[in-house]
Amino acid sequence: MHTLRLAASTSSLALISGLAHAAAPQSASVLEFGDESTLFVADSVGGSIHAYDLPDTGAAPVEDAPYNLLDVDALMIEALGAERGTIRYNDLAVHPVTRDAYISMTAVISGVERTALVTVDRAGAVTEVDLSAIDGSAFTLEDPADMSVSFWRDIPAPTLTVTDLDYVDGELFVSGLSTGEFASTLRRIPFPFGESGSATGIEIYHAAHGQTETRAPIRAMSVVDLDGAATVVAAYTCTPLVTIPVGDLQDGANISGKTIAELGYGNTPLDVISFAAQNREGGLDNYVLVVNREMDADLIAYDALTEAAAGPGISEPVPYLGATSGVTTIPLPLSGVVHAADQDDQFILAMRRNLDSGAMELVSFRKGAFFRLSDFISEYNFPDYEYADEQFAQQTRMFQNMLKTDEGFPDQHR
């Protein structure tokens, strides 16, 4: 959970229901935890945000431990009666205390397509969450995307009314589409919900397209502190990375974000995650991780982000299709990922498609490594492999044994 202190904004949203009277959402797209007792559920179809007061678990924070669930579809079929081939996973969030995975999904269940919200623990136990039985409140968003626009014939614009959520110390940031020329909208909603909020139109320069754009929405974002300034780090399709100072967000205004990188074409960013990871000296370094659908993930150091946000930004087209530009990133081998979330101090949690079997997995990636050792067969796996240098051997052996334990293969230690 973030710890930035942000001022409240002026009114552009409307409270539609109070505690214990929130209507059930028509859809459950994006999920976000506010704290250990508050779960936000975006209803893109209904154009609203719901906040649920989860029951107190009474549990102490769970120790960091990985997920190794290799067929989530099978779990949903067994627990819910979902029909294989109909399951679509909308988002993933992690409970800040229990570290259980919360997954929003749609599926044909008992012959009817419906929305479901479930929790999954490390042992693979699935529990459906009955939102109608939980106290909550909700906001309706003014000027949501409407049915006058659709994409690829059958994708209605309202499904993009909310594309991402980020909760920052009492305020919910909501990216997505609205109506009008500046359809790309970034909203701020103080929580608990009241009568205040704001909506700002966002334009950006897209270096791969060579033009300024006002309609394409932010697809994934995280609010971070860059040199003392609260800043939205936003990723767009095809894949510009943009910084937007929170102080510039004013209700009813249309503003320009600063494009600090062009990460590559033909890609949809899935998640932007900010976290700290231990370095080789035992200290902590801060990073932003951009998880992509069609490309490698991009790891970016805070220092590089801070420098780029203070610079002039990108205002010229890239020289050729596929060229990258701007802030330096480290490519990470996170392939097949469809959703990801910050799990705990040690791990990133991801839903990914196994590229061999096609199964949906729910698995953890250790921060600092960002790969699963069992995905590979390499020189190290041969029983007669010998390390060339004893110091290197000791470090590498310890590292690989740790990853083997993470994935449930302690018997494979060397």
N, C-alpha and C positions, 0 to 999 in steps of 0.2 A: 504494500500500500504506500502511496506517495505521501509526502509530508510538506508539500508546498502550501503556502498561505496565499489565498487568492480572494480578491474582493468580489462581492456580489454584483450582479448586473441588473440592467433595467428590464422591464417586462416585455416579453414577446411570446410567452407561452401561457397556457391556461391549465390550472388544476382541474381535473375532471372528476376526481373522487378522493375521499378521505380514507383514513385508516379503517381497515376491516370492511370497506365497501367497494374496493376496486373490482371492476368487471374483469372477467377472464380475458386474457389477450387472444386476439384472433390468430396470432402467429407468435413464435418464439425464435427470433433470429439471433441477435447478439446478446451475450451474457457478460456481466461484470459484477464483481463483488465490491461493495463499498467498505464493509468491515466484516467482522466474523458473524454478524447477524443480519446483514442486509445484502440481498441479491437483486440486482437490476436485470430486468428482462425487456428487451426491445421488441415491440410489436410493430414491425414495419408495415404490415398490411393495414393495421388499425391506426397507424400514425401516432403511436403513444409509447411512453416509457413507463413500465411498472416496477415498483419497488416492493419487495416482500421481506417481512420481518421473520427470519428463519428461527425455529426453536433453538434455545440454548442447548448445545450438545453436552455441556458440563465437563467436557474433556480438556485435558491439558494439550498444548500443541504437540502434534505428532512429530516424531523424529524424522529427519530426512531419510527417505528410502525410495527406491525406484519402482516404477510400474513396468511390468513385463506381460501384458495381456495381448495375445497374438491373434485373436479372432473376436473382435467386438461385435460383429454382426451376429455370430453364433450366440453371444450372451444376450443380445436384444431379442433374438428369435425365441430363446428359451424363457426369458423373464417376462416379455411383453406379448409374445405371440406375433411379433412382427414378421411380415413376409419378406424373405430374402429377395434382394433385387429392388425393393421399394424404399429402402432406408436411405435418407439423405441427412447427413449430419450438418447442422447449421453453425454451431459454435461450441467452444470448450472453455470452461473456467475452473479454477481450483479454489476450494474452500480454504481460507487462510489459517484455520486451526486444524481441522481433521485431515486436510490435504486430499479429501475425496474429489474426484473429477465430477463436475456438473456438465452435462451434455444436452444441448437442445437439438431436436431432430423432428423430422416428419417421416411417417411410414404408414403403410397399410397394416392396420392392426385389427384383427377380427373382421376383416373384409371392408374396413372403412379407413380412408386416408385421414390421418389426424396428426396434430402436433403433440409432442411429448417432451417432458423434461425429466431426465433421470440422473441419479448419482451412481458412480461406479467407484468401488474401493480397490485397493491393490490386489485383493484376493479374487476380484472379478465379480463380487456381489453387486447386482443391479437393483436399484430401488426407484420406482417412479415417484416423482414429486407431484402431489395433488395441490396445484396452486390455488384452487377454489377453497381449500381448507386452511390457507395461511393468510394472516392479516397482511394488508398491503395498501398502497396508495398508487396513484397514477397521474401522469401528465399527458395531455394531448398536445401534439406539435402543430403550430399554425402553418398553413400553406405547405402541407406535405406533398410529395410527388403524387400526381394523379394518373388515371388510366388513359389519358389522352396520348401518352407516349409509351411505346413498348420497344423492346430490343430483340432482334432475331426472332420476330413474329410472335413469340409466346412468353417473353419475359417482361412483365409489366413494370413500369417505373416505380410504383409503390414498394416493390420488394427492395429498393435501394433507398427508401426513406431514411433508414438508419443503417449505416455501414460499419460503424465502430462506436464503442463507448470507452471512456476512461474517467475513472473517479479520482479526484484529487482533493483530499482534505476538505470535504464538505461541499464539493461542487462536481457535477457530472458534465463532462464534455461529450457532445453527440455530433458525429459527422454523418453526412448523407445528402440526399437530394431534397429540394423543395421545388416550387413552381417559379417561373420567371426566368429572365436572362441569366442572372447569377444563381443558377440552380444548385451549384455546389455550396453547401451551407454548413457552418460550424456553429453549433448551439451550446450555450452554457446554462445549466439548471442548478441552482442551489438546492441542497438537500439537508433536512427534510423539505419536501416539496411545499412551496408556498405560492405566492402570486407573482414571483419575479423570475426573470430569465432573459436570455438574449439570443438573437440569431444574426449571424454575420455572413454575408456573401463573400466567397473566396475565389480569387482568380490567381492563376499561376502561369509562368512561362514553361512550356513543354519543349525541351531541346530536341527530342527525337521527332516531334511534329513541326518544329520551327514556328510555333505560334503561341499566342496567349490564349488560355482556355478558361472558361467560366462555368461550364456545365458539368464536366466530369467530376464526380465526387471524390473526396478522400476515401481511400479503401481501408487504410489501417493507420493508426496513430498512437502516440504516447506523449504525455505531457512531462517534460523534464526540466531540470534547473540547469541552464547554461550560463555560467559565469554570473550567477545571482539573479537571472531573469527567467521567469517561467515561460517556457517555449513549447509549442506544439511541434513535434516532429512527425510529419505526415508523408505517407507514401501513396502514390497514385498508380493506376494501371499504366504500364508500358514505359519505364518505371521512374518517373521523376521523384526525387526526395526533396521535401520542402520544409522550411522552418517558418513558423508564424508566432511572433511574440504575443503572449496572452494579453498584454496590455493594449494591443491594437484592436482587440475584439470589442466592437461596440454595436449595440443593438441597431439593426437597420442599415448598418454601413456595408459598403462593398470595399474590400481591401485586397492588396496583393501580397501573397506569400513569396518568400525568397527561395528560388530553386537553388539548392546547394549540390545536387548530384543528378546525373542521368545514369541509372544503374543498368539499363538494358531494355531492349524492345520485346514485345510479344509476351509480356508477363503480367500477372496479377499479384500484387502483394497481399499476403494473408494476415499477417500480424506484425506490429512493431512493439517489441518488448524491451523495456529498460531494466537493467539489473547490475549488480556488482558480482565479480568473480575473482577468486583468489589467483594471484600471480605466483611466479616461481619463488619470489622472495617471501611469500607468506602474507603479503599485504593484499588489499582489495583494489581492483580497477573497475571503473564504471564503463558500461557499454550500452549501446542500442543494437538490437538484433532485428533485422528486417527479414521475416520469413516469407518466401516467395512460392508461388504455385508452380511456375514453369522453369525457374532458374535456381541456382544455388542460393542459399541464404547469405545475407551480407551482415557481417559483424563490424561495428563502427565504434571506435573509442570516443569517449566524451571529449577529450582534448581536441580531436579532429572535428567533431561536431561544433564545438564552441568556436574554433577558428573559422570554420566555414560560415557559421551564422553571423559572425562579425564582418565577414568579407562582402564583396560586391554581389556575389551570386552569379548565376549563369543567365545570360541574356542573348546568346547566339546559338544557332542550330549546331548539333554535332556534325562532324564532317561527312559521315556516312552511316547508313543504317546498321545498327549494332554497336556503334562506337559508344564508349562510356566517358563520363566527364565528371569533374568535381571531387568531392570529398573521398579520401582513400578508404576503401573497405577491404575486409578479409573475407574471401569466399569460403563458405562452410558447406560440407557435404550432407545437407539435410534434404534428401530427395523423397518424393512421394508424400510429403506432409500436406495435410488439408486443413489442420487447425493446430495451434500451439499456444501455450500459456506458461507463465512463470510459475513453476511448481513450488520451489522452496530455495533455500540458500545454495543447494548443491545441484539442482536439476531443472531442466526445461522439460515440460510434459508436452507430448505431441500425439495427435492422431495422424496416422499415415497409412497409405496403401502399400502393402508388400508387393514389390515389383515382380516377384516370381509367382506367388499364389493369388494375388489380388485381394487378400484378406485385409480388412481394416484392423490396424493395431493401435493400442494405447500404450505407449512406451516412453521411457524417460531417457534424456540425453544429459550426460554430466556436463556441467558448465566448465569451459576450458578445454574440453575434448570435442563435444558436439558431433560425435559419431558413435555407432554401436559396433563393437569389435566383432561380433558374430555376423555382421553383414559381409565380412570379407574372409577370403582364404588367401593368406599371404605367406611369405618366407618364414615368418615367425611361427606359423602353425606346424611346421614340420618337426617331428620329434628329435631329429638330429641337428636342429639349428643351433649354431653357436654364435654368441655375441662377440663382436670384434674387440670391444673395449670393456674392461670390467666395470668402470664407473658408469659408462653408458648402459651396460647390461643391468646393473643394479637399479638405476632409475627407470629404465624401460620395463624391466620385469615387474617392479612394484606398480607402475602405471597400468600395465596390461592386466595384472592380477586384480587390481581394483576394478577395472572395467568388466572383467570376467565375473567377479562377484556381483556387480551391479546387475548383470544380465542373468544371474542364476547359474553360473558355471564355475563354482569354486573348485570343483573337482578337476578343472582344466589348468589350475595354477602350475607354474613352472618355477 
